[in-house]
Amino acid sequence: MTNVIPIDDLLRFVREDAPWGDLTSETVVPDVVCRAVIRAKGSGVIAGLKEARALFEHFGVTVYLHTADGREVAAGTAIMDLEGPARAILLLERTALNIIGRMSGIATATREAVERVSRVSKGVRVAATRKTAPGLRVLDKKAVILGGGDPHRCTLSDMILIKDNHLALVPLPEAIRRAKARSRYLMIEVEVETVEDAVTAAEAGARVIMLDNMTPEDVKAAVEALKREGLRERVTLEVSGGVDGADLAVYAATGVDIISMGALTHTVRNFDVSLDILKGVFTVRLE
């Protein structure tokens, strides 16, 4: 997932923004080669550079990178220089900045969460959820990885995760029995909301137990109950449900293994980047 996204997927974003071309640039701008620079306007973890580069190069623009995805940059840093057809640069400007801005915002938020958790417990991982923008999941999940987080499952096909709406239709032990009968190679995770159900899920053979919408006190009680029953070492414990930056440290100290946060991808604060064409720095007409 840390590789560049297929160019056909990226071109879909360009077609969305310019279904019949860039009317303004094609009308106003002469067919010349120019230079431009993309700068970070804030401080944080940069992401989306591979995707932006792939788009620019696809349209004949030469790209000079000054940093790499996953690195921290300061406000004002030049992250990418461009040289190529002015119309191509203008066509791709907003799409490239949107990709970099959204992915960098997610990567930055993830890095901040990871650092808060690591100050309390080095062994606890911060994970994303499937609460991503439709059509942008691969980019959102990649940004989480670049920020140092765990992507969790990407699709419903990746693993078995038995949630409350499944359990409204099938009893917990029976749901796990059916899941195990499907394949011994599939990861089975179960979402529970009580200490008792956490123990039941572990006894039935769940590999991962998601403690959903539980207070830190209830999470600690679940950890202790699993220890008393000799089940703690059999399972990975995940906390999920409304976790934000304010309570990260508290949950990290409860003894769980993973803290998953929908806020990493469903409440994205865009990282501000700009593209500026260098005035007067252009060469021959392409006509």
C-alpha positions as CSV (number, residue, x, y, z in Angstrom):
1,M,0.0,0.0,0.0
2,T,3.0,2.3,0.4
3,N,3.6,2.1,-3.4
4,V,2.2,4.7,-5.7
5,I,-1.5,4.3,-6.5
6,P,-2.3,3.1,-10.1
7,I,-2.3,5.9,-12.6
8,D,-5.7,5.0,-13.8
9,D,-7.1,5.7,-10.4
10,L,-5.4,9.0,-10.2
11,L,-6.6,10.1,-13.6
12,R,-10.1,9.5,-12.4
13,F,-9.6,12.5,-10.1
14,V,-8.4,14.6,-13.1
15,R,-11.4,13.7,-15.2
16,E,-13.7,14.6,-12.3
17,D,-12.1,18.1,-12.1
18,A,-11.8,18.7,-15.9
19,P,-14.3,16.4,-17.7
20,W,-14.0,18.4,-20.9
21,G,-10.6,20.0,-20.3
22,D,-9.4,23.1,-18.5
23,L,-11.5,25.8,-20.3
24,T,-9.7,28.8,-18.7
25,S,-6.1,27.7,-19.3
26,E,-6.8,26.5,-22.8
27,T,-8.4,29.8,-23.6
28,V,-6.1,32.3,-21.8
29,V,-2.7,30.7,-21.4
30,P,-0.2,30.3,-24.4
31,D,1.3,27.0,-25.1
32,V,4.6,27.5,-23.3
33,V,6.9,25.7,-20.8
34,C,7.1,27.2,-17.4
35,R,8.4,26.4,-13.9
36,A,6.5,26.2,-10.6
37,V,7.0,25.3,-7.0
38,I,4.8,23.5,-4.5
39,R,5.3,24.7,-0.9
40,A,4.1,23.6,2.5
41,K,2.2,26.4,4.2
42,G,2.1,24.6,7.6
43,S,4.3,22.2,9.6
44,G,3.6,18.5,9.6
45,V,4.1,15.1,7.9
46,I,4.1,15.3,4.2
47,A,2.3,12.7,2.1
48,G,0.9,12.2,-1.4
49,L,4.1,13.2,-3.2
50,K,4.4,10.0,-5.1
51,E,0.8,10.3,-6.4
52,A,1.2,14.0,-7.4
53,R,4.5,13.2,-9.1
54,A,2.9,10.3,-11.1
55,L,0.2,12.6,-12.3
56,F,2.5,15.4,-13.3
57,E,4.9,13.1,-15.1
58,H,2.0,11.4,-16.9
59,F,1.3,14.8,-18.5
60,G,4.9,15.5,-19.5
61,V,5.9,17.7,-16.5
62,T,9.4,17.1,-15.0
63,V,9.3,16.8,-11.2
64,Y,12.1,17.6,-8.7
65,L,11.3,16.4,-5.2
66,H,13.0,18.1,-2.2
67,T,11.6,15.7,0.4
68,A,9.9,12.3,0.7
69,D,6.5,11.0,1.8
70,G,6.4,10.4,5.6
71,R,9.0,13.1,6.5
72,E,8.2,16.1,8.6
73,V,8.4,19.6,6.9
74,A,8.3,23.1,8.3
75,A,6.0,25.9,7.0
76,G,7.4,27.5,3.9
77,T,9.4,24.4,2.8
78,A,9.6,23.9,-1.0
79,I,8.6,20.3,-1.4
80,M,8.4,20.0,-5.2
81,D,9.7,21.9,-8.2
82,L,7.9,21.5,-11.6
83,E,9.0,22.2,-15.1
84,G,6.8,21.5,-18.1
85,P,3.8,22.6,-20.2
86,A,2.0,25.5,-18.4
87,R,-1.4,24.2,-19.3
88,A,-0.6,20.7,-17.9
89,I,0.6,22.2,-14.6
90,L,-2.6,24.3,-14.3
91,L,-4.8,21.4,-15.3
92,L,-3.4,19.3,-12.4
93,E,-2.9,22.0,-9.8
94,R,-6.0,21.5,-7.7
95,T,-6.1,17.7,-8.0
96,A,-2.4,17.4,-6.9
97,L,-2.8,19.9,-4.0
98,N,-6.0,18.1,-2.9
99,I,-4.2,14.8,-2.8
100,I,-1.2,16.2,-0.9
101,G,-3.3,18.2,1.4
102,R,-5.7,15.5,2.5
103,M,-3.0,12.8,2.8
104,S,-0.6,15.0,4.7
105,G,-3.4,16.0,7.0
106,I,-4.2,12.4,7.8
107,A,-0.4,11.5,8.1
108,T,0.1,14.5,10.5
109,A,-2.8,13.6,12.7
110,T,-1.7,10.0,12.8
111,R,1.9,10.9,13.7
112,E,0.6,13.1,16.6
113,A,-1.6,10.3,17.9
114,V,1.2,7.7,17.6
115,E,3.6,10.0,19.6
116,R,1.0,10.6,22.3
117,V,0.4,6.9,22.7
118,S,4.1,6.0,22.6
119,R,4.8,8.3,25.5
120,V,2.6,6.1,27.7
121,S,3.2,2.7,26.1
122,K,5.6,1.7,23.3
123,G,3.7,-1.4,22.6
124,V,0.3,0.1,21.7
125,R,-0.5,0.6,18.0
126,V,-2.7,3.4,16.6
127,A,-5.0,2.1,13.9
128,A,-7.4,3.6,11.3
129,T,-11.0,2.3,10.5
130,R,-13.1,2.0,7.4
131,K,-14.6,5.5,8.1
132,T,-12.9,6.9,4.9
133,A,-14.2,9.1,2.1
134,P,-15.8,6.9,-0.6
135,G,-13.3,6.4,-3.4
136,L,-10.4,7.6,-1.3
137,R,-9.8,4.7,1.0
138,V,-6.5,3.6,-0.5
139,L,-5.1,7.1,-0.3
140,D,-6.5,7.6,3.3
141,K,-5.1,4.2,4.5
142,K,-1.7,4.9,2.9
143,A,-1.5,8.2,4.6
144,V,-2.1,6.5,8.0
145,I,0.8,4.2,7.3
146,L,3.0,7.1,6.4
147,G,2.1,8.7,9.7
148,G,3.2,5.6,11.5
149,G,-0.2,4.0,12.1
150,D,-1.8,0.7,11.3
151,P,-4.3,0.7,8.4
152,H,-6.5,-2.0,10.0
153,R,-8.6,-3.9,7.5
154,C,-9.1,-2.1,4.2
155,T,-12.2,-3.9,3.0
156,L,-14.9,-6.3,4.1
157,S,-13.1,-9.1,2.3
158,D,-9.9,-8.8,4.4
159,M,-10.9,-10.5,7.6
160,I,-14.0,-11.5,9.7
161,L,-15.1,-8.8,12.0
162,I,-18.3,-9.6,13.9
163,K,-20.0,-6.4,15.0
164,D,-23.1,-5.5,16.9
165,N,-25.5,-5.8,13.9
166,H,-24.2,-9.3,13.2
167,L,-24.8,-10.2,16.8
168,A,-28.3,-8.9,16.7
169,L,-29.0,-11.7,14.2
170,V,-26.7,-14.5,15.5
171,P,-25.6,-15.3,19.1
172,L,-22.0,-14.5,19.9
173,P,-20.7,-18.1,20.4
174,E,-22.5,-19.3,17.3
175,A,-21.2,-16.4,15.2
176,I,-17.6,-17.3,16.2
177,R,-18.3,-21.0,15.6
178,R,-19.5,-20.2,12.1
179,A,-16.5,-17.9,11.4
180,K,-14.0,-20.6,12.5
181,A,-15.8,-23.2,10.4
182,R,-15.2,-21.0,7.3
183,S,-11.4,-21.2,7.5
184,R,-8.7,-21.6,10.0
185,Y,-6.6,-19.1,8.1
186,L,-8.9,-16.1,8.5
187,M,-8.5,-13.6,11.3
188,I,-11.6,-13.4,13.5
189,E,-12.3,-10.2,15.4
190,V,-15.4,-9.6,17.5
191,E,-16.8,-6.3,18.7
192,V,-18.1,-6.4,22.3
193,E,-19.5,-3.8,24.7
194,T,-19.3,-5.6,28.1
195,V,-16.6,-7.3,30.2
196,E,-18.7,-10.5,30.1
197,D,-18.9,-10.6,26.3
198,A,-15.1,-10.0,26.1
199,V,-14.5,-13.2,28.1
200,T,-17.1,-15.1,26.1
201,A,-15.5,-14.1,22.8
202,A,-12.1,-15.1,24.0
203,E,-13.4,-18.5,25.3
204,A,-15.1,-19.1,21.9
205,G,-11.8,-18.5,20.0
206,A,-11.8,-14.9,18.8
207,R,-8.3,-13.8,17.9
208,V,-9.0,-10.1,18.3
209,I,-11.5,-8.5,20.7
210,M,-12.7,-5.0,20.0
211,L,-13.8,-3.2,23.2
212,D,-16.3,-0.8,21.7
213,N,-17.5,2.4,23.3
214,M,-16.2,1.3,26.7
215,T,-14.9,3.7,29.3
216,P,-11.3,3.4,30.3
217,E,-12.4,1.9,33.6
218,D,-14.5,-0.8,31.8
219,V,-11.5,-1.5,29.5
220,K,-9.3,-2.1,32.5
221,A,-11.9,-4.4,34.0
222,A,-12.0,-6.4,30.8
223,V,-8.2,-6.7,30.7
224,E,-8.2,-7.9,34.3
225,A,-11.1,-10.4,33.7
226,L,-9.2,-11.9,30.8
227,K,-6.1,-12.3,32.9
228,R,-8.0,-14.0,35.7
229,E,-9.4,-16.5,33.2
230,G,-6.0,-17.1,31.7
231,L,-7.2,-15.8,28.3
232,R,-5.3,-12.5,28.0
233,E,-2.4,-13.9,26.1
234,R,-4.6,-15.6,23.6
235,V,-6.1,-12.4,22.2
236,T,-5.2,-9.0,20.8
237,L,-7.3,-6.3,22.5
238,E,-8.5,-3.3,20.5
239,V,-10.2,-0.2,21.9
240,S,-12.5,1.6,19.5
241,G,-15.5,4.0,19.5
242,G,-15.2,7.8,19.9
243,V,-11.5,7.8,20.9
244,D,-10.0,11.2,20.3
245,G,-6.7,13.0,21.2
246,A,-7.9,14.0,24.6
247,D,-8.3,10.5,25.9
248,L,-5.6,8.7,24.0
249,A,-3.1,8.6,26.9
250,V,-5.8,7.2,29.3
251,Y,-6.7,4.4,26.9
252,A,-3.0,3.6,26.1
253,A,-2.5,3.0,29.9
254,T,-5.3,0.4,30.2
255,G,-3.2,-2.6,28.9
256,V,-4.7,-3.0,25.4
257,D,-2.8,-3.6,22.2
258,I,-4.5,-1.3,19.6
259,I,-6.4,1.9,19.7
260,S,-8.4,2.5,16.5
261,M,-9.6,6.0,15.6
262,G,-12.1,6.8,13.0
263,A,-11.3,10.5,13.5
264,L,-8.0,9.9,11.7
265,T,-9.8,9.7,8.4
266,H,-13.4,10.9,8.9
267,T,-12.5,14.3,10.4
268,V,-9.5,15.4,8.3
269,R,-7.9,18.8,8.8
270,N,-6.4,19.6,5.4
271,F,-2.7,20.3,5.3
272,D,-2.2,23.6,3.5
273,V,0.0,23.5,0.4
274,S,0.3,25.9,-2.5
275,L,1.5,25.8,-6.1
276,D,2.9,29.0,-7.6
277,I,4.1,29.5,-11.1
278,L,7.3,31.5,-11.3
279,K,6.5,34.6,-13.2
280,G,8.7,35.3,-16.2
281,V,10.3,31.9,-16.0
282,F,9.1,30.2,-19.2
283,T,10.8,29.2,-22.4
284,V,9.6,28.3,-25.9
285,R,6.1,28.0,-27.2
286,L,5.2,24.4,-27.8
287,E,3.1,25.1,-30.9
